[in-house]
Amino acid sequence: MDKSKKSVTIIVRVSEDTKVELQKLADKDSRKLSDYVRLELEKHIKVRKEG
């Protein structure tokens, strides 16, 4: 198994308001909250690497 593809868990605490807003965005994108957050983090990393 390619170790770069192995998934790990990251625990992040956010306010309830933040979770509600993230959930609204995930729902709008027809994604589970965890998938939405993962994809947004990956986009953020890509932008930071390019910038």
Buried (B, 14 or more C-beta within 10 A) or exposed (E): EEEEEEEEEEEEEEEEEEEEEBBEEBEEEEBEBEEBBBEBEEEEEEEEEEE
